[in-house]
Every structure is written in C-alpha cells, then in structure tokens.
Amino acid sequence: MSLTSGGWTHTPGCTPEQLAALPSHYGASQAQLGCHTVLMSVRVSVCHSGIRPLCLPGAGDESLRLQLSMDPGKSGEFRLSLHDGGGTGRSVNIAEFDLRTVNYEVKSPKCHELSLVAPPHDRISFNFRCEQEAQEWATVVMSSLSEAHRGDFLSWQLPLQTLTDSRQETCIELTRAIEAGDMQSASVFAATLARQHAALKIQPSVKDYEDTEINLTVVVEDFSTSCCVTVKVFPHMTTASLKEQMFLEYGFHPRVQRWVIGQCLCTDQRSLASYGVRQDGDTAFLYLLSARHARLTRQALQHDEERALLLSPPALPSPNPSVSVPSLNGPASQDQRPYTTLPSRLHTSSNSVASGGPERQNAFEIRDLINLEMPQLSEALSAKPGWPCPSCTFINKPTRPGCEICSTNRPDSYVIPGGYRPDALELRRIQQEKEAMRQYQQVRENERRENFARLVMMDGQDLVPNPEPVDCRICYVDLQPGEGVLLRECLHCFCKECLRSVIMLSEEPEVSCPYRDDTYSCARSLQEREIRALVPAEEYERWLQRGLSVAESRCEGSYHCATPDCLGWCVYEDTVNVFHCPVCRKHNCLICKSIHEGMNCKQYQDDLAARAINDSAARRTTHLLKTLVQSGEAMHCPQCGIIVQKRDGCDWLRCTVCHTEICWVTRGPRWGPGGPGDTSGGCRCNVNKQKCHPKCQNCH
C-alpha cells in the first residue's frame, strides 16, 4: 500500500533480486524501481500517528528501510518510500510519498518526522541507528526538498512561457527607450504593458551605482541595550537582502528587524542607495523587536535557520535589465536561485557505452554531485561551538567572556569544550585582552605607588591641610584649600582657631572631635601631634599635665608626693614602702603617706596624735565635715572618698579629684565600670525610660 496526498494506494513490491541490488548505506543505487533511480537507503524504526491505518512491524524492528528515489526524466520528481524486507524474502512497499506533498523536520540527532501537507496531516517518526547516518540522510532529503519545490515552480511556469516572453520583450524595449530618453516610445510600451495588467517591479539598475563594497556602520538597539557593528554591503542591495545578511551573520530574524536610514523607516523593496547609503562610514539604525511582538515562534526560527543554512546568499541582480516580470499572481518566487542542489533533468544519450544504459550513468552523476555537496551541507547543519546570549540569543565564540552584540556576561554554567581551538581572530582578541589587562595592572600598580608616596609624605606632617574648599562647622567661615585642618581620625575639617579653642577649653585629657549635627556626634579624638602643632608650648605642657593628673586620679594604687605643689606621684607596689620623688627629691613613706625624714613610722604617728589633740582648728573642721555628711548636704566620693557637696542645679556632679561622674540622688556613680555610656552599672537613669530615683532631677 502507498500513502499519497489523496489516500492509500497499492504499489507492487520489489523482487528479491531488486532488493539485493539496494545499497546498505549512503550512495545512489544502480537498481531501478519502475522508472525511479534510488539515491539513498537507510534502516529505520517507525512510529506512526494518524487516522489512516499503516501496517508496520514492531517499533524496534530494523527490517524497515527508508528509501529516496527520483525520476531521471522529470525535473523535481522525488519519491520517499518505506519498505519492509523481513521474513518473506520480498521487499514490500509500505508507504510512498511525493516530496512536494510532505513536510520533513529534524526533531533530534537520531529522530526525524514526516507530516503530510494536506489533511488529515498524518505524522510518521523515523528513528535511525546512529547520528552520522541520520545527518547524511537529512542532508540529502533537505537538498532534494529544495530541488523538488524549485522544479514544481518551473513546471508550473512553463504554460505561461509564451505570454511571459512577449512581456519580457516589451519590458526590454521599455528599458531601452527609457535609457535612450525616447519618451514617445517609452509611453507606447508602457501603455502596452498596462493593457495586459502586467505586474512589474521597477528598480534602478546596478550600473547606476558604484559596484564596490562599502562598510556600513550599523547601530543595533533593543529595549535595554545597544551596540555598534560594521557590515559590508553594496549600495544596490535591497533592505530585504540586508535583513537576510544580518540573519546569516548575527542570527537576528528578519521579522524582528526594523531599519531606519536617513530618518526613514526602510521598506524591503527599496535599495540602500535610495536612502543615501553610498560610501564607507554611512550609518544605519537597526531596532530589534521582541519575539512576542513580532509573533515569532521557536519552530519558525528553527525552520528559517535551517533554510538560511541550506540556501546560499541571493545572487546579485543582472546589470542590464531594470524591469523584471514576476508571475501573474504576484512577485517572483524567492526560491529561484542561480544554482541547483541536484540536476534538474537528466537527458539520455544513445551513444552511451556504459553497461546498464543511460540511467546507470545518470545515477553515478547524481552520486558524484551529492558527494560534492555533502561536506558543505554537513558543515552547515552541524552545530557551531559557542554559547547563546541569554539576552539577544546571538551565538558567541566559546572563549568570549561577554556577548559581542549586547555585552551580556557569559553564563556561569557554560564550559569551553576541551578540544576547541580558537581561530586567528579569537587568538588576536585574546592577546589584546591579555595586553589590556597587563596595561591595566601596570597603571594600577603605578597609582598604588603614587598613593603610598603621598601617604608617606602626609604622615610626616603634623597637620593635614584640607584639599578642597570647605566650611568650618563651628564658625562657618569659608576655608580655601590649605587654610583648614583635616583631622586624621575622622576626616572632619575645621579652622585652626576653632580647634585651638576646643583644646584649651577641654577638661578631659582626650580632646574629642567637635563635629555635631542633628543625627550624629563624632566620637573620634584629636591625635597628640595635632594638639602639639595647634597650641603654644605652654598650653601643650598644661595639656600633658592635665592628662597626668587624670591618670593619677583614675589609678587605684596611686600616691601623690606629700610636698606642697609637687607634681610627682607613683603607683603602689607590695614590696616598696618608700617613694623617692623625682621632682622634689623627697622621701615619702608609703605606710604613713607622709614625709617624716629623721623619724621612723612609730615616732611620726605618735607625734601626729599629739598635735591633733592640741589643734582645735583641725578638730572643728573634722566635726563640720562629719555633720554635713550626716545631714545629707555632702557625701563621700564613691571612687576616691573625698567629701563633695552639691550647691544647686541638677543631680549630676563631678569629683574634683578623680573626675568621677556622680549621681547625687542615689549617692553613687553615674556610669558603670566602662565609663560614660556604660549602663551595666551606676544609677541606670533613663534605661527603659525609667528614672533612677523618684526624686531624680535629671542626672543625665
């Protein structure tokens, strides 16, 4: 049984002798089935889906053969048949198809699908044994499909040849009259064509332009990115040809391309020269639509890519005629090409001396032609190495780190093939990238050295001047570069007079940065060398002495020299009982905490007790202080033990000796052991919005 566009028909099977003559692999067979020449035969397994019955062996049976043949006497007459040669010794023709009535699609490297163009659109899937055999079969079938459709167009055009020839002659005469400037003759020929309702396409001849290739600068843009590329074109090319060229070179489908040249939206029929493209450096703008907006599906894109790979670029128009006559129903077919993938017609010769007749010779000629085209088609069908851009789908070379079109980064999951060898352009680009990286590293190293030298120079200065104009945040004076001081710790800038006043008025040994605003208070401090450079020598000495005094008062084991107005002090040690003051050169007894040179400790304490009994002033002073403490008008410092008294104001006060912050209402330290801000101890006023005492009058 045979499957045609109209239904299933009976086809006689092959004899065992004819089956034995079939080749087992690629090549044209010398056996003749009726009047057809076998081009290729392969083993397949079949899966059928349709409404009409098709008697097939099991899915895994390899007795089925898929066979492609042609009629040498008819142009474009190709037949695709399915044979079963298992068990009976006879080759049974299961199905037969005319290539002009089917669609053939490559689903995977080892699976192809055939479907009928006409209803009910039955589908048959062919599974091949190996990928190489499937690829060779696809190459021959795709080439034969193109030739079949071309032959169909030529055979349909033959009945119109007479009318077309007369119109062609009229068009040629019209062309000559226009070129000669004969308006009268041109009007006569134009009227003749108008009476015939001839469909014409008029465009300037190639010879009107310079037949030289130029470099066209193309600015490619989509909704988010843009880039610039250079394309080699001819001025006489049409916009449609330019779209096909961009599709072949960059993978942009013609349906997503919108060209703008010279502030005009280009149409497919007009030439580039008509938009002003005539010399190197002319600019064109290519705007890319989204696939959804262009209604482009993946299947359509894949089909058009395969068609573009099988078809060579369109031939340049002839320089002589400027008027072409398409078919009666519309424009000329795009499939008319100046080459053929298979011979259109094989003429027999009575003088053939080869055994087997002219058909055998024609079969060998077909095989040679297919063998010549096989490498080019196989290379076109094979996948090119590279990674597709996730943004613009452009296929980039494996070694390129970013997309050549839109600069999108290469996917992290992509791995460069192990055996891949870059071409000359890639090697040059890689070398340029390495050189650019080397220059970048060198410039970066030079900048680091310059910055280090600048930092060393600035570190040798006590004060860092401000490099830019700035306002002093204390006196709001405009400071020009070099007039202010840039603090090293926090990079805040002030004038010298304001910083000098802050240092002189500070009661703490650490002078904090005076920067304050509504949301931020700087906690950094001025460095010692900055203070030394800002204030006079006497004030600097007082600042140092203030720091020593605070350190002495905050040290638990400190002892001050008993000599009046002496600045010397020390820290207790368990094994040392005498402090030799380096300032006044006196010997202080650390047990008695006094100077009693010439007396031992026993003698000094007895003398002190005797003098206290007879000294009424000392007794009155001691009694007054005890009374103030007992009445609550004074208290002992929780750190050093001296008596302190609050005269008025809030409940916060500071010890004049050890500078400890005290909460008057709780009679204890304001902060914890960590100092100001430590709420782990002290009175914990305002922690969780709670006062430290019901009678608290703002001790914070």
HELIX and SHEET records of a PDB file:
HELIX    1   1 PRO A   16  ALA A   20  1                                   5    
HELIX    2   2 LEU A   99  THR A  101  5                                   3    
HELIX    3   3 GLU A  131  GLN A  157  1                                  27    
HELIX    4   4 LEU A  158  LEU A  160  5                                   3    
HELIX    5   5 GLN A  161  ALA A  180  1                                  20    
HELIX    6   6 MET A  183  ARG A  195  1                                  13    
HELIX    7   7 VAL A  206  ASP A  208  5                                   3    
HELIX    8   8 THR A  239  TYR A  250  1                                  12    
HELIX    9   9 PRO A  254  VAL A  256  5                                   3    
HELIX   10  10 ALA A  273  TYR A  275  5                                   3    
HELIX   11  11 ALA A  291  ALA A  294  1                                   4    
HELIX   12  12 ARG A  298  LEU A  310  1                                  13    
HELIX   13  13 GLY A  357  LEU A  381  1                                  25    
HELIX   14  14 ALA A  424  ASP A  459  1                                  36    
HELIX   15  15 LYS A  496  LEU A  505  1                                  10    
HELIX   16  16 GLU A  528  LEU A  534  1                                   7    
HELIX   17  17 ALA A  537  ARG A  554  1                                  18    
HELIX   18  18 CYS A  601  ASN A  614  1                                  14    
HELIX   19  19 SER A  616  SER A  631  1                                  16    
SHEET    1   A 2 SER A   2  LEU A   3  0                                        
SHEET    2   A 2 TRP A   8  THR A   9 -1                                        
SHEET    1   B 5 GLN A  32  LEU A  33  0                                        
SHEET    2   B 5 HIS A  36  SER A  49 -1                                        
SHEET    3   B 5 LEU A  64  MET A  70 -1                                        
SHEET    4   B 5 PHE A  78  ASP A  84 -1                                        
SHEET    5   B 5 VAL A  92  ASP A  98 -1                                        
SHEET    1   C 5 GLN A  32  LEU A  33  0                                        
SHEET    2   C 5 HIS A  36  SER A  49 -1                                        
SHEET    3   C 5 ARG A 123  PHE A 128 -1                                        
SHEET    4   C 5 CYS A 111  LEU A 116 -1                                        
SHEET    5   C 5 VAL A 102  SER A 108 -1                                        
SHEET    1   D 2 LYS A 201  ILE A 202  0                                        
SHEET    2   D 2 VAL A 323  SER A 324 -1                                        
SHEET    1   E 5 SER A 226  VAL A 233  0                                        
SHEET    2   E 5 ILE A 214  GLU A 221 -1                                        
SHEET    3   E 5 THR A 283  LEU A 288  1                                        
SHEET    4   E 5 GLN A 257  ILE A 261 -1                                        
SHEET    5   E 5 CYS A 264  LEU A 265 -1                                        
SHEET    1   F 2 TRP A 387  PRO A 388  0                                        
SHEET    2   F 2 ILE A 395  ASN A 396 -1                                        
SHEET    1   G 3 VAL A 464  PRO A 465  0                                        
SHEET    2   G 3 GLY A 484  LEU A 486 -1                                        
SHEET    3   G 3 CYS A 493  CYS A 495 -1                                        
SHEET    1   H 2 VAL A 470  ASP A 471  0                                        
SHEET    2   H 2 ASP A 478  LEU A 479 -1                                        
SHEET    1   I 2 SER A 558  HIS A 560  0                                        
SHEET    2   I 2 TRP A 569  VAL A 571 -1                                        
SHEET    1   J 2 VAL A 578  HIS A 580  0                                        
SHEET    2   J 2 HIS A 587  CYS A 589 -1                                        
SHEET    1   K 2 MET A 635  HIS A 636  0                                        
SHEET    2   K 2 ILE A 643  VAL A 644 -1                                        
SHEET    1   L 3 TRP A 652  ARG A 654  0                                        
SHEET    2   L 3 GLU A 661  CYS A 663 -1                                        
SHEET    3   L 3 GLY A 668  PRO A 669 -1                                        
END                                                                             
